[in-house]
Amino acid sequence: IGTPGRLLDLNSRKVLDLSQFKTLVLDEFDRMLDMGFVHDVKRIIGSMDQRKQTMLFSATLDRTQKDLIGNILENPITVKVSQGNSTGDNIDQDIIKISNGEDKFKVLLNMVSSEEYDRVLLFEETKHKASRLCKKLNNAGISSDQIHGNKSQNARQRALNSFKQGEIKVLVATDVAARGIDVSDISHVINYQVPMTFDSYIHRIGRTGRAGKTGKAYTFVD
């Protein structure tokens, strides 16, 4: 299990021999393409001389992905695990309209201070904004931590473990860092800004309402 770049690095240093593997699994395939890993994925496929099976998992599927799938797979079979609303019927979604002159952070603080907000995944646009928001929450008495690209893997794992164990109430995250989050009991997802794309929105709010449970997702609109 590894990122495309890391696998290619290990293969080039003869630490790993990709030609001996018969099955390739590409998880979060749509995000891989968004992050520019398409060439790395093609190189990995080209190195797998004995590849017999390829499985791709994605929350979304657009024309770019379909074109690439057509190039790397033969007679692919599509399996859909949900129907209807792609955002999930068990997720209560709403917007929080911020009026001119209204203190956005105070609105957020009032929300997460409620006992109803048991385990909150809070999305910010950038890692710098995530750091600032996390600091403000902690200063206001809301136990919080953060995961983003400026944090080491160990620091991100510690933050995630604290979140899972209920030691912190709010986990502030960026889109990329949140991709590996697998916590079954997230009560709320909050978008502090409107996501740039609908696909990003789907991925974000999909972190709540899992395993048959209900969840709530709120998006701040300035």
Phi, psi and omega in degrees: 000128181187171175284156180305314181297319180294319179297319178294322178297313179296322179294319181292332180268009177064018176279332180228138179247097182296337183292347182268354182267140183254343182235134178240128177242123179247101180270151183053047186302319181296323180289326177302317180292319179300326183270004174084025182269008186301318180292322177295319179298317179296322179293320178297314179299319179294337181272347184266081184297331183257016183299124179247333185217138176229129179239130180240132179242130184206141177280339180227163180212111180246183185297320180300316179295318181298320180297317180292319178300320179296332180277332187253349181237152175248125179049056182292148176251130180260129178241120178258130184260358177212161180230165175075226184296116184292345179269354176094125180287343182268011177247119178278116185247141178203167177248153175246105182278124178260116182283162176302129179086350180282140181279106184299318182295323179296323176297313178300315182299318178297325180291305187286347177285341180290144179296337179298329181275085188279313182217109191245127172259115187248120183263134173240161184289316185230164180293327179291318177294324178297318179297316181295317182293320178298317179297318180296321179294315179297319178296333180271002177093010177260114182297119187217158171214179188218150172226125177196180187296339180277353180264142177292164179300320180296319180294320178295321180292321178297318179297318180294319178297318178298323179293315180298320184276359178078016179283337175234153183268325186236132172246116180269130187218158169260166183304309185297313183294332185279353185299329183268005183287126177226083180238123189281341188246037176285118184281325184219142167245129180237126173264111183288338169227160177294128179302153183292327182227160177294323178300318178298320179299315180300314180297319182297303186288343177292356178280348176246169180066037182264162175054041177080001180270165177263156179211170179231140180228126181237140179238124177283134178236115181279000000 
